[in-house]
Amino acid sequence: METIAFKTGSASVLGLSLPYLKSSAPKRVSKIIITKASVAAQTKTAVIRIGTRGSPLALAQAHETRDKLITSHAELAEEGAIQIVIIKTTGDKILSQPLADIGGKGLFTKEIDEALINGDIDIAVHSMKDVPTYLPEKTILPCNLPREDVRDAFISVSSGSLADLPSGSTVGTASLRRKSQILHRYPSLHVLENFRGNVQTRLKKLNEGVVQATLLALAGLKRLSMTENVSSILSIDDMLPAVAQGAIGIACRTDDDHMANYLASLNHEETRLAVVCERAFLETLDGSCRTPIAGYACRDEDGNCLFRGLVASPDGSRVLETSRKGSYTLDDMLLMGKDAGKELLARAGPGFFDS
């Protein structure tokens, strides 16, 4: 996976610190207001232009961001104050090949990041699981919205769970993480790994009999109000989620203090710290779309952080797991993620991911 390191400011390589905020209250951004006396050529410019992919799920996340901005800042409730800009990414354009064959995670963020850097949009809304561990130069990611359910949903028209599928059944997924964990527990199943497309496309293929079952992120189904399609929900023990699954990240430019302060007002710190921990684990493993990796950090009943991490061989024949527990603080959670990654790297040994 190609990565781009930071060269400016004091932003973390994980892109999740808040070094650029200069005041606690958001500054009002000037805008042109249309009155009845305005000339026809005069237009009102959006205060905030939100960049997003055009899939139904991406748009749902952009609208969630817009609604939270309006709730937090009354001036943004005015009609036209927030504009949603749809940007088609490479990952959206090329659907015939596995993600790993065409470049990996950055395929869903590259064009949006470029629009942000060029000033065509003011903020970028991403599914955090699609964001590479290194952000592009001149951008920061100071905000995570409250995390949705991180579990995976099992969907089938004929069976209630993975265990109920007959031997030889085909499960469709675009995720090596899911493929490796499925095959590890159910080696008699077949996995179609280039099962790509948005949620609606995958469900259509399922109904047409292309596969007998599929797994989708429960978070996305909830945001799309499509949970009626779920046959069962996999526990964390049965299917450890992707790093940052269920989390929405919002990026802005490093030199845009106005936007950074708007985003700071939306940030959900518990989610941000969990994402930091998981992405530290992923970064240590140098994970890409060719690497089956799972990681999940959460607050336990005592208020501490419990982290679980997993790496697997692509065919599921070997799965290595580890866990860490510590205080729910930035420093400790960064350390836990990195330390867990180092342990699994050492245990895996050379050539592990080639098997």
C-alpha positions in Angstrom: 0.0 0.0 0.0 1.4 3.4 -1.0 1.5 5.8 1.9 2.1 9.5 2.1 3.8 10.9 5.2 3.1 14.2 6.8 5.6 17.0 6.1 3.9 19.9 7.8 2.7 21.0 11.2 2.6 18.6 14.2 -0.1 16.3 13.0 0.1 12.6 14.0 0.9 10.1 11.3 -2.4 8.6 12.2 -4.0 11.9 11.3 -6.2 12.0 14.3 -4.7 14.7 16.6 -6.1 18.2 17.1 -3.0 20.4 16.8 -4.4 23.1 14.6 -7.3 24.3 16.8 -6.8 27.9 18.0 -10.0 28.6 19.8 -12.7 26.6 21.4 -15.6 28.4 19.7 -16.2 28.2 15.9 -15.7 31.4 14.0 -18.6 32.4 11.7 -17.6 32.2 8.1 -18.5 35.1 5.9 -21.0 34.4 3.1 -22.9 36.3 0.4 -26.6 36.6 1.2 -29.2 37.0 -1.5 -31.9 39.6 -0.9 -34.8 40.5 -3.2 -32.8 43.5 -4.4 -29.9 41.4 -5.4 -29.0 41.2 -9.1 -29.8 38.0 -10.8 -26.1 37.1 -11.3 -25.4 37.3 -7.6 -25.4 33.9 -5.8 -25.1 32.8 -2.2 -22.0 30.6 -1.5 -22.2 27.6 0.8 -20.5 28.1 4.2 -19.4 24.5 4.2 -19.0 22.2 1.2 -19.0 18.5 2.2 -17.1 16.2 -0.1 -18.3 12.6 -0.2 -18.6 9.5 -2.4 -22.0 9.1 -4.1 -23.0 5.7 -2.8 -26.2 5.6 -0.7 -24.2 4.8 2.4 -21.7 7.6 1.8 -24.5 10.0 1.2 -26.2 8.9 4.5 -22.9 9.6 6.3 -22.6 13.0 4.7 -26.2 13.9 5.6 -25.5 12.7 9.2 -22.5 15.1 9.3 -24.6 17.9 7.9 -27.4 17.3 10.4 -24.9 17.4 13.3 -23.4 20.6 12.1 -26.8 22.2 11.9 -27.7 21.0 15.4 -24.5 22.4 16.8 -24.4 25.7 14.9 -27.6 27.5 14.3 -26.2 29.7 11.6 -25.7 26.6 9.4 -29.4 25.9 9.4 -30.0 28.6 6.8 -31.0 27.1 3.5 -27.9 26.7 1.3 -25.4 27.1 4.1 -24.2 23.5 3.7 -23.6 21.9 0.3 -22.9 18.2 -0.3 -20.5 17.6 -3.2 -20.4 14.1 -4.7 -17.0 13.0 -5.9 -16.5 9.7 -7.8 -13.4 7.8 -6.6 -11.3 5.2 -8.4 -12.7 2.5 -6.2 -16.2 3.5 -7.4 -15.2 3.4 -11.0 -13.5 0.0 -11.1 -15.7 -2.7 -9.8 -14.5 -5.7 -11.9 -11.3 -6.3 -10.0 -10.5 -7.0 -6.3 -9.4 -3.9 -4.4 -6.0 -5.4 -3.7 -5.3 -5.7 -7.4 -6.0 -2.0 -8.1 -4.3 -0.2 -5.3 -6.1 -0.9 -2.0 -7.7 1.4 0.6 -6.8 4.8 -0.8 -8.9 4.1 -3.9 -12.0 5.3 -1.9 -10.4 8.5 -0.6 -7.8 9.8 -3.1 -10.0 12.0 -5.3 -11.9 13.4 -2.3 -8.6 14.2 -0.6 -7.4 16.0 -3.8 -10.6 18.1 -3.9 -10.0 19.0 -0.3 -6.4 20.0 -0.8 -7.3 22.0 -4.0 -10.0 23.9 -2.1 -12.9 22.5 -4.1 -14.5 21.3 -0.8 -14.1 22.4 2.8 -14.4 19.0 4.6 -14.3 15.4 3.5 -16.5 12.7 5.0 -15.0 9.2 5.0 -15.7 5.7 6.3 -12.7 5.4 8.6 -12.1 1.8 7.6 -11.3 3.1 4.1 -8.8 5.7 5.2 -5.0 4.8 4.9 -3.0 5.1 8.1 -1.1 8.1 6.6 -3.1 11.1 5.5 -2.1 13.2 2.6 0.1 16.3 3.3 -1.9 19.4 4.2 -4.8 17.5 5.7 -5.9 16.5 9.2 -8.6 14.3 10.5 -9.7 16.0 13.8 -13.2 14.5 14.1 -14.9 11.1 14.5 -18.7 11.0 14.9 -20.1 8.5 17.4 -19.4 5.0 16.3 -22.2 2.7 15.1 -22.4 -1.0 15.8 -19.1 -2.6 14.8 -20.4 -6.2 14.2 -20.9 -7.9 10.9 -24.3 -9.0 9.7 -25.0 -12.4 8.0 -27.5 -12.2 5.1 -29.0 -15.2 3.3 -32.2 -16.1 1.6 -31.9 -19.8 2.6 -29.9 -20.0 5.9 -30.0 -18.3 9.3 -26.2 -18.3 10.0 -22.9 -19.4 8.6 -23.1 -22.6 10.6 -26.4 -23.4 8.8 -25.0 -23.2 5.3 -24.6 -26.5 3.5 -21.1 -27.7 2.7 -19.9 -26.1 -0.6 -22.2 -23.0 -0.3 -20.7 -19.8 -1.7 -20.4 -16.7 0.5 -19.7 -13.4 -1.2 -17.4 -10.8 0.2 -14.9 -8.2 -0.9 -13.0 -8.5 2.4 -10.0 -10.8 3.0 -10.6 -10.2 6.7 -14.0 -11.8 6.4 -12.9 -14.5 4.0 -10.0 -15.7 6.2 -12.2 -15.8 9.4 -15.0 -17.6 7.5 -12.7 -20.3 6.1 -10.9 -20.7 9.4 -14.2 -21.8 11.1 -16.0 -23.3 8.1 -13.4 -24.7 5.7 -16.1 -26.5 3.7 -17.6 -23.2 2.5 -16.5 -21.5 -0.7 -15.8 -17.7 -0.6 -16.2 -15.5 -3.7 -13.9 -12.7 -2.7 -14.5 -10.1 -5.5 -18.1 -9.6 -4.4 -18.0 -5.8 -4.7 -20.5 -3.0 -5.1 -22.7 -0.9 -2.8 -25.1 -2.5 -0.3 -28.0 -2.5 -2.8 -25.9 -4.1 -5.5 -24.7 -6.9 -3.2 -28.2 -7.7 -2.0 -29.4 -7.8 -5.6 -26.6 -10.4 -6.5 -27.6 -12.4 -3.4 -31.3 -12.5 -4.5 -30.2 -13.5 -8.0 -28.4 -16.6 -6.6 -24.9 -15.5 -7.5 -24.0 -16.4 -3.9 -25.9 -18.2 -1.1 -24.9 -15.7 1.6 -22.9 -12.5 2.2 -21.6 -10.5 5.2 -22.1 -6.8 5.5 -21.2 -4.2 8.2 -24.2 -3.8 10.5 -23.3 -0.1 10.8 -24.0 0.5 7.2 -27.2 -1.3 7.2 -28.4 0.7 10.2 -27.4 4.0 8.6 -29.4 2.9 5.5 -32.4 1.6 7.6 -32.0 -1.8 5.9 -31.6 -4.1 8.9 -34.7 -6.0 7.8 -32.4 -7.8 5.5 -30.3 -9.3 8.3 -30.6 -13.0 8.9 -28.3 -12.9 12.0 -25.6 -10.9 13.7 -22.2 -12.3 14.2 -20.6 -11.8 17.6 -17.2 -10.2 18.0 -15.9 -13.6 19.0 -17.1 -15.1 15.7 -16.0 -12.3 13.5 -13.6 -9.6 14.7 -14.4 -6.4 12.8 -12.2 -4.4 10.5 -10.1 -1.6 12.0 -12.3 1.5 12.5 -15.4 -0.3 11.3 -18.6 1.7 12.0 -16.7 4.9 12.5 -17.1 8.1 10.4 -14.1 10.4 10.0 -14.2 14.0 8.9 -11.1 15.7 7.4 -10.2 19.3 6.7 -7.1 21.2 5.5 -4.3 22.0 8.0 -4.6 25.7 7.3 -8.4 25.9 7.7 -8.9 26.9 11.4 -12.6 27.7 10.8 -13.4 24.2 9.6 -11.2 22.6 12.2 -13.1 24.4 15.0 -16.5 23.4 13.5 -15.3 19.8 13.4 -14.0 19.9 17.0 -17.5 20.6 18.2 -18.7 17.4 16.6 -15.9 15.1 17.7 -16.8 12.1 19.8 -13.7 11.5 21.9 -14.4 7.9 23.0 -14.7 6.9 19.3 -11.6 8.9 18.3 -9.4 7.2 20.9 -10.7 3.7 19.9 -9.9 4.5 16.2 -6.4 5.8 17.2 -5.7 2.5 19.0 -6.9 0.3 16.1 -5.1 2.3 13.5 -1.9 2.2 15.5 -2.2 -1.6 15.4 -2.8 -1.5 11.6 0.0 0.9 10.9 2.5 -1.3 12.9 1.5 -4.3 10.8 1.7 -2.2 7.6 -1.6 -3.6 6.7 -3.1 -3.3 3.2 -6.0 -4.8 1.4 -3.9 -7.9 0.7 -3.6 -8.5 4.4 -6.3 -10.1 6.6 -6.3 -7.9 9.7 -8.9 -7.2 12.3 -8.8 -5.0 15.3 -11.3 -3.6 17.9 -10.9 -1.3 20.9 -13.7 -0.6 23.3 -14.4 0.6 26.8 -15.1 -2.2 29.2 -17.4 -2.2 32.2 -14.6 -0.7 34.4 -13.9 2.1 32.0 -10.7 0.7 30.7 -9.7 0.0 27.1 -9.9 -3.5 25.9 -8.2 -4.1 22.6 -8.3 -7.3 20.5 -6.3 -7.8 17.4 -6.0 -10.5 14.7 -4.0 -11.4 11.7 -4.7 -14.4 9.4 -3.3 -16.2 6.4 -5.5 -15.4 3.3 -6.7 -19.0 3.2 -7.7 -19.0 6.8 -5.5 -21.9 7.7 -3.7 -19.8 10.4 -5.3 -17.2 12.6 -3.2 -15.4 15.3 -4.9 -13.3 18.0 -3.9 -11.1 20.9 -5.4 -8.7 23.3 -4.4 -5.8 25.5 -6.0 -3.9 28.4 -5.1 -0.5 29.8 -6.4 2.9 30.6 -8.7 4.7 28.2 -6.2 7.4 27.4 -4.5 8.5 24.2 -1.0 7.5 25.2 -1.9 4.1 26.6 -4.2 3.2 23.7 -1.5 4.2 21.1 0.9 2.0 23.0 -1.5 -0.9 23.2 -2.2 -0.8 19.5 1.5 -0.7 18.5 2.6 -3.3 21.0 -0.1 -5.7 19.8 1.0 -5.2 16.3 4.6 -5.9 17.1 3.7 -9.1 18.9 1.7 -10.5 16.0 4.4 -9.5 13.5 6.9 -11.5 15.5 4.6 -14.5 15.9 3.6 -14.5 12.2 7.1 -14.6 10.9 8.3 -14.0 7.3 6.0 -15.1 4.5 3.0 -15.5 6.8 0.7 -13.5 4.6 1.8 -15.3 1.4 0.3 -18.7 2.4 
